[in-house]
Amino acid sequence: MVLLVSAVKFGFAPFLSFYVGFNFVETFALTSVGGIIGVFFFYFLSAALISSFKHLETKWGFKLILFKRTNRKRKVFSFRNRLLVRMKSNFGIIGIAILTPILISIPIGALLARRYYAKNRITIPLLIISVCFWSFVISLLIHIL
């Protein structure tokens, strides 16, 4: 249960682990492994989704927001869109990796990382390091308090 929660919504997993009764080492291990499984699963699932949407785009002219459009209407930027664009342009893959487990969920962070930084060799290792770092910090804070 803790593995599944940490793979999807990482921020809740250490609290669930503490509620179940795991100690610090078990909480750290379970949330880290679950987060890493989530990173791999959603990173490669998003690759399949992106390629299938590209196929739909070329076959039927279907356009998705993640891809460039030829005839553009004036787009109204929401706070979330501005935050994502600002984060991508200012911080790059390091910013996405740091914010993915906590602010952005792992599925969305893995999708963004795959979409914009698929050719970068350090994308997956950065996401894994970030998951382990946040797992350690949150687990430590929960068990201290």
Backbone torsions as a table, in degrees:
resi	resn	phi	psi	omega
1	MET	NA	-44.7	179.6
2	VAL	-65.8	-37.0	177.8
3	LEU	-62.2	-44.2	-179.1
4	LEU	-66.0	-43.4	179.4
5	VAL	-65.8	-39.9	-179.6
6	SER	-72.1	-23.1	176.8
7	ALA	-75.1	-29.9	-176.1
8	VAL	-101.2	-56.0	180.0
9	LYS	-126.1	91.6	-168.5
10	PHE	-63.9	-34.6	-174.2
11	GLY	-64.0	-24.8	-178.5
12	PHE	-89.5	-18.2	-172.5
13	ALA	-63.4	-43.7	179.2
14	PRO	-64.3	-34.1	177.1
15	PHE	-66.4	-41.5	177.1
16	LEU	-63.8	-42.2	179.4
17	SER	-62.6	-42.4	177.5
18	PHE	-65.0	-39.7	179.3
19	TYR	-64.2	-38.1	179.3
20	VAL	-69.0	-30.4	176.2
21	GLY	115.7	16.4	178.5
22	PHE	-76.9	151.4	176.6
23	ASN	-83.5	-176.4	-175.2
24	PHE	-60.7	-47.5	-176.6
25	VAL	-64.8	-42.9	178.6
26	GLU	-65.3	-41.4	178.4
27	THR	-62.7	-46.9	179.1
28	PHE	-60.7	-45.8	-177.6
29	ALA	-66.1	-46.6	-177.8
30	LEU	-65.8	-43.6	-179.0
31	THR	-71.0	-34.8	177.4
32	SER	-66.4	-48.5	-178.8
33	VAL	-64.4	-42.8	178.0
34	GLY	-63.5	-41.0	177.8
35	GLY	-66.0	-39.6	178.6
36	ILE	-66.7	-40.5	175.7
37	ILE	-61.0	-42.8	178.3
38	GLY	-63.6	-40.1	178.2
39	VAL	-61.2	-50.0	-179.6
40	PHE	-63.0	-46.6	-177.0
41	PHE	-61.6	-50.8	-175.9
42	PHE	-75.6	-26.6	176.2
43	TYR	-65.5	-46.7	-178.7
44	PHE	-80.0	-28.3	173.0
45	LEU	-66.1	-39.6	179.3
46	SER	-67.9	-29.1	174.5
47	ALA	-62.9	-42.9	178.2
48	ALA	-66.8	-40.4	178.7
49	LEU	-65.3	-42.8	-179.9
50	ILE	-63.9	-43.1	-179.8
51	SER	-68.6	-35.4	178.2
52	SER	-70.1	-36.0	176.1
53	PHE	-69.5	-33.8	174.4
54	LYS	-64.9	-36.7	177.3
55	HIS	-64.5	-44.2	176.9
56	LEU	-62.5	-36.9	180.0
57	GLU	-64.3	-43.9	-178.4
58	THR	-76.1	-32.5	-176.1
59	LYS	-79.2	-47.3	-174.5
60	TRP	-115.1	1.5	-178.6
61	GLY	76.9	18.0	-179.9
62	PHE	-73.2	131.2	-179.6
63	LYS	-114.3	138.8	176.3
64	LEU	-115.9	153.6	-176.0
65	ILE	-59.0	-31.1	-177.1
66	LEU	-70.3	-15.7	-175.5
67	PHE	-112.3	160.5	-177.0
68	LYS	-69.8	147.2	177.8
69	ARG	-112.6	150.5	179.4
70	THR	-86.3	-47.9	177.0
71	ASN	-105.1	105.0	-172.7
72	ARG	-98.3	135.9	167.7
73	LYS	-92.1	160.9	179.0
74	ARG	-66.9	122.3	-176.1
75	LYS	-94.8	135.7	175.7
76	VAL	-92.2	120.5	-177.7
77	PHE	-87.4	128.7	175.0
78	SER	-87.0	173.4	177.9
79	PHE	-61.4	-39.7	-179.0
80	ARG	-65.8	-44.3	179.0
81	ASN	-62.8	-41.8	178.6
82	ARG	-64.3	-39.4	178.6
83	LEU	-63.3	-44.0	-179.7
84	LEU	-65.9	-41.7	178.9
85	VAL	-66.5	-43.0	178.8
86	ARG	-64.0	-41.3	179.6
87	MET	-65.1	-42.8	-179.8
88	LYS	-65.6	-43.0	-176.3
89	SER	-76.7	-34.8	-177.1
90	ASN	-85.9	-40.9	-171.7
91	PHE	-110.9	-22.0	178.1
92	GLY	68.2	-148.6	-176.7
93	ILE	-66.6	-30.3	179.3
94	ILE	-66.3	-41.4	177.5
95	GLY	-65.5	-41.6	177.5
96	ILE	-64.4	-42.5	-178.8
97	ALA	-64.9	-40.9	-178.7
98	ILE	-68.7	-40.0	-175.4
99	LEU	-87.5	-12.9	-175.9
100	THR	-60.0	-51.4	-176.3
101	PRO	-67.5	-29.8	-172.0
102	ILE	-98.2	-61.4	-174.9
103	LEU	-86.0	-47.4	176.3
104	ILE	-93.3	146.8	176.5
105	SER	-77.9	162.8	-178.2
106	ILE	-61.3	-41.6	178.0
107	PRO	-60.7	-43.6	-178.7
108	ILE	-71.8	-40.4	177.7
109	GLY	-63.3	-40.1	177.7
110	ALA	-67.1	-37.4	177.0
111	LEU	-64.3	-45.2	178.8
112	LEU	-64.3	-42.3	179.5
113	ALA	-63.8	-41.5	179.5
114	ARG	-68.3	-39.7	-177.2
115	ARG	-67.6	-44.5	-172.4
116	TYR	-101.2	-21.6	-174.6
117	TYR	-132.5	37.8	-177.8
118	ALA	-67.3	-31.5	-177.3
119	LYS	-86.3	-8.1	179.6
120	ASN	-79.6	125.7	-175.3
121	ARG	-70.8	-19.7	-176.1
122	ILE	-98.3	10.1	-177.5
123	THR	-63.3	-55.1	-178.5
124	ILE	-66.1	-44.9	177.0
125	PRO	-59.9	-36.5	177.2
126	LEU	-65.4	-40.9	177.7
127	LEU	-64.1	-40.3	179.9
128	ILE	-67.1	-44.0	178.1
129	ILE	-61.2	-40.7	179.2
130	SER	-64.6	-42.2	177.9
131	VAL	-62.2	-45.4	-180.0
132	CYS	-65.6	-40.4	178.6
133	PHE	-61.7	-50.7	-178.6
134	TRP	-67.4	-32.6	176.1
135	SER	-62.7	-43.8	178.5
136	PHE	-63.8	-47.6	-177.0
137	VAL	-63.2	-48.6	-177.1
138	ILE	-68.4	-41.6	179.2
139	SER	-62.4	-41.8	178.6
140	LEU	-64.2	-44.7	179.7
141	LEU	-63.1	-40.6	-179.8
142	ILE	-66.2	-42.4	-177.2
143	HIS	-79.4	-20.7	172.6
144	ILE	-75.0	-44.2	-178.9
145	LEU	-82.3	NA	NA
